[in-house]
Amino acid sequence: MTKIDTTRPEAVLPTPSHTVGPFYGHALPFPGGGDIAPLGHPDTLTLRGYVYDGDGNPLPDAFLELWGPDTDGTLSTVDGSIRRDAATGGYLGRNGVEFTGWGRVQVDAGGHWTAHTLRPGARGHSAPYISVCVFARGLLVHLFTRIYLPGDEAAHATDPLLSQLDEERRDTLIAVREDSGTYRFDIRLQGEGETVFLEFE
């Protein structure tokens, strides 16, 4: 039996009672939650990044919900793409056909996340974007932000949200192209380089 020296606080591992919840790692994430684009779709892109806390450390127990329009800017109205086993109700994965525009991604132990979706088309007067909802330890109210993609700079200049922000703040909403079809978007919850978050009334 291993004895823990409780006289040294740094030697005692935190338990859920020592950490501000809620905790999102149980029941809510599901396999393939970030595989939003239909299989083999030519306009599929990969989004990836990290979620950081106020000290700049990767957050290992967050998850993101993403939703956005298809390449024409149309929001999906299909019922869903998740398949269940008719006998057991067990999860069988997405059907690979319908594009619902919605996904849920849990970060890994290093705070990293990945999703595969379609490049969004423009809607109304806004530049194309993907909406993001952030759930994490210590956030009693989830946070909303957006992912804009490079290549839409003309639309960025007239976008109702981006045009109100100074360049440094605006850059926290624009993903960085890494290679063909892959974009990096890091989310910083607070502190230096904090991501712009939106408030809805």
C-alpha positions in Angstrom: 0.0 0.0 0.0 1.4 3.4 -1.0 1.3 6.1 1.6 0.8 9.7 0.5 2.5 12.4 2.5 -0.4 14.7 3.2 1.8 17.2 5.0 3.1 18.4 1.5 0.2 19.8 -0.5 2.1 19.4 -3.8 2.2 15.7 -3.2 -1.6 15.3 -3.0 -3.4 14.9 -6.3 -6.6 16.9 -6.8 -10.0 15.2 -6.7 -13.3 16.4 -8.2 -14.1 18.0 -4.9 -11.0 20.2 -5.2 -11.8 21.4 -8.7 -14.6 23.7 -9.9 -17.0 21.8 -12.2 -19.0 21.1 -14.1 -17.2 18.1 -15.7 -18.0 17.4 -19.3 -16.0 14.2 -20.1 -18.7 11.8 -19.1 -21.6 10.9 -21.5 -21.6 14.1 -23.6 -18.7 13.4 -26.0 -19.2 10.6 -28.6 -16.9 8.9 -31.1 -16.6 10.7 -34.4 -18.2 13.9 -33.0 -15.8 16.0 -35.0 -16.4 14.2 -38.3 -19.0 16.7 -39.5 -18.4 16.7 -43.3 -19.9 13.8 -45.3 -17.3 11.1 -46.2 -15.2 12.0 -49.2 -16.7 15.5 -49.7 -14.3 17.6 -51.9 -14.8 20.7 -49.7 -13.8 19.1 -46.4 -11.4 21.0 -44.3 -9.6 20.1 -41.0 -9.8 22.5 -38.1 -7.4 21.9 -35.2 -6.1 23.7 -32.2 -5.7 23.9 -28.4 -7.8 25.3 -25.6 -5.7 27.3 -23.2 -6.4 28.6 -19.7 -5.6 32.0 -18.3 -2.0 31.0 -17.6 -1.4 29.7 -21.1 -1.6 26.1 -20.1 -3.5 23.6 -22.3 -6.9 22.7 -20.7 -7.4 18.9 -20.8 -11.0 18.7 -19.8 -12.9 21.0 -22.2 -15.1 20.3 -25.2 -16.3 22.3 -28.1 -19.5 22.3 -30.1 -19.2 23.6 -33.6 -21.9 24.4 -36.1 -22.0 26.1 -39.4 -23.6 26.3 -42.9 -22.7 24.3 -45.9 -20.5 25.7 -48.8 -23.5 27.7 -50.2 -24.1 29.3 -46.8 -27.3 27.2 -46.2 -28.0 26.1 -42.6 -28.9 22.4 -42.5 -32.5 21.4 -41.6 -32.0 17.6 -41.8 -32.9 15.6 -38.7 -29.4 14.4 -38.0 -26.7 12.0 -39.1 -26.2 9.9 -35.9 -27.1 6.2 -36.3 -28.2 4.0 -33.4 -28.6 0.3 -33.2 -32.4 -0.4 -33.4 -32.2 -3.2 -30.9 -29.8 -1.8 -28.3 -29.9 1.9 -28.9 -26.1 1.8 -29.0 -24.1 4.4 -31.0 -23.2 3.3 -34.6 -21.6 6.5 -35.8 -22.6 9.1 -38.4 -24.1 7.9 -41.6 -21.6 9.7 -43.7 -24.3 11.2 -46.0 -26.2 14.1 -44.4 -24.4 17.3 -43.5 -25.9 18.7 -40.3 -23.3 21.3 -39.8 -23.0 20.3 -36.1 -20.3 18.5 -34.1 -19.0 18.0 -30.6 -15.3 17.6 -30.0 -13.6 16.7 -26.7 -10.0 17.9 -26.2 -7.4 15.3 -25.5 -5.1 15.2 -22.4 -2.9 17.8 -24.0 -5.8 20.3 -24.7 -5.8 19.5 -28.4 -8.9 19.2 -30.6 -9.6 18.3 -34.2 -12.7 18.5 -36.4 -13.5 17.9 -40.1 -16.2 20.0 -41.6 -17.1 21.9 -44.8 -15.8 25.3 -45.6 -18.7 27.6 -44.8 -20.4 29.8 -47.3 -21.4 33.4 -46.6 -24.8 34.2 -45.0 -26.3 37.6 -45.2 -23.8 40.5 -44.7 -21.4 38.4 -42.6 -18.2 36.9 -43.8 -18.3 33.0 -43.7 -17.7 31.6 -40.2 -18.2 28.6 -38.0 -19.8 29.1 -34.6 -18.1 27.6 -31.5 -19.4 27.0 -28.0 -16.8 26.3 -25.4 -17.5 24.2 -22.3 -14.7 23.8 -19.7 -13.9 23.2 -16.1 -14.6 26.3 -14.1 -16.9 27.9 -16.7 -20.3 28.0 -15.1 -21.6 29.6 -18.3 -20.4 28.3 -21.6 -18.7 30.7 -24.0 -19.5 31.5 -27.7 -17.0 32.5 -30.3 -16.5 32.2 -34.1 -13.9 30.8 -36.5 -13.3 32.8 -39.6 -11.0 31.4 -42.3 -8.2 33.1 -44.2 -9.0 33.7 -47.9 -12.1 35.7 -47.2 -10.3 39.0 -46.4 -12.5 41.2 -48.5 -15.5 39.9 -46.6 -13.7 40.3 -43.3 -13.3 44.0 -43.9 -17.1 44.5 -44.0 -18.2 41.8 -41.6 -20.4 43.4 -38.8 -18.3 41.8 -36.0 -14.8 41.9 -37.4 -15.0 45.4 -38.6 -15.6 46.6 -35.0 -12.4 45.1 -33.6 -8.9 46.3 -33.7 -6.4 44.1 -35.6 -5.0 42.3 -32.6 -8.5 41.3 -31.2 -9.7 40.5 -34.7 -6.9 38.0 -35.3 -8.1 35.9 -32.3 -11.1 35.0 -34.5 -9.3 34.1 -37.7 -7.8 30.6 -38.1 -4.3 30.2 -39.5 -3.7 28.2 -42.6 -1.2 25.4 -41.9 -1.3 23.5 -45.2 -3.8 22.6 -47.9 -7.1 22.1 -46.2 -5.9 22.4 -42.6 -6.4 25.4 -40.3 -5.3 26.0 -36.7 -7.5 27.8 -34.3 -6.4 28.1 -30.7 -8.9 29.3 -28.0 -7.5 31.3 -25.0 -10.1 31.6 -22.2 -8.5 34.7 -20.6 -5.3 36.6 -20.3 -2.9 37.7 -23.0 -4.3 36.9 -26.5 -7.7 36.1 -25.1 -10.2 35.0 -27.8 -13.0 37.3 -28.5 -16.2 35.8 -27.0 -19.7 36.9 -27.8 -22.6 37.6 -25.6 -26.2 36.9 -26.7 -29.2 38.4 -25.1 
